[in-house]
Amino acid sequence: GAGVSQSPSNKVTEKGKDVELRCDPISGHTALYWYRQSLGQGLEFLIYFQGNSAPDKSGLPSDRFSAERTGGSVSTLTIQRTQQEDSAVYLCASSLTTGLVNEQYFGPGTRLTVT
Amino acid sequence: GDSVTQMEGPVTLSEEAFLTINCTYTATGYPSLFWYVQYPGEGLQLLLKATKADDKGSNKGFEATYRKETTSFHLEKGSVQVSDSAVYFCALRGDAGNNRKLIWGLGTSLAVNP
């Protein structure tokens, strides 16, 4: 079956603009995660959803970042007033549930470049 | 807080050489431990995992043993191939309460030459 998909694959935006990044999880997966992969910083957790609710938003870097999930499926990560330090690859993952043994399956990522 | 430290790369080996990539962690309780791999141009894939002390995860000839006494989860392979060239990430997932996020090492780039 289809894996996790993300769009767009690449996004170049000007500083100060808002961007929306989309994630389509694997069908039937109730848990969805957002991570960010920055050069020299490694991967960092941003937020995760169980269904449509977000029990852990602790990784969102600032109030410019928000995310929502509707219908227990698609999720959108929104970055307002983008800054150059927001440039990174944004990764989405999904898992069947949030159970500790459930594997997280990753999408290909969205490469965001803020100029 | 929880953290993962893995050896810096890049690591360059000849085909059929022995591979070790060190990973140590800091965490309370009993985390689950993972190795993910990112092949060139592809997304992250789970390579192997271990969910309790002394468990050995294995896949594609790679192995790692969860050592609680040394807080380590070193990745090993007896004979690497060119196709193993990739970036390898060690990660942990804590067992406390609402914790479902993966905590990651910085990644180790491996290049295998024919």
Contacts between the chains, C-beta under 8 A, distances in Angstrom:
chain1	res1	chain2	res2	distance
A	3	B	43	7.9
A	4	B	43	7.9
A	31	B	100	7.0
A	33	B	100	7.6
A	33	B	101	7.0
A	33	B	102	7.7
A	35	B	102	7.5
A	35	B	104	7.9
A	41	B	106	7.9
A	42	B	89	7.9
A	42	B	104	5.3
A	42	B	105	6.7
A	42	B	106	4.1
A	42	B	107	6.2
A	43	B	89	6.8
A	43	B	91	7.8
A	43	B	102	7.6
A	43	B	104	4.0
A	43	B	107	7.8
A	44	B	104	7.3
A	45	B	101	3.9
A	45	B	102	6.6
A	45	B	103	7.2
A	48	B	100	5.5
A	48	B	101	6.2
A	50	B	100	7.9
A	55	B	98	5.1
A	55	B	100	7.6
A	56	B	98	5.9
A	56	B	99	7.5
A	56	B	100	6.6
A	56	B	101	6.3
A	58	B	101	8.0
A	59	B	101	6.9
A	91	B	43	7.7
A	91	B	44	7.0
A	93	B	44	7.8
A	98	B	100	4.6
A	100	B	32	5.7
A	100	B	51	7.0
A	100	B	93	6.4
A	100	B	95	6.3
A	100	B	100	7.9
A	101	B	32	7.1
A	101	B	51	5.9
A	103	B	46	5.1
A	103	B	49	7.5
A	104	B	46	7.5
A	104	B	102	6.6
A	105	B	46	7.9
A	106	B	36	7.9
A	106	B	43	4.7
A	106	B	44	4.1
A	106	B	45	7.3
A	107	B	43	6.1
A	108	B	42	7.6
A	108	B	43	4.6
A	109	B	43	6.6
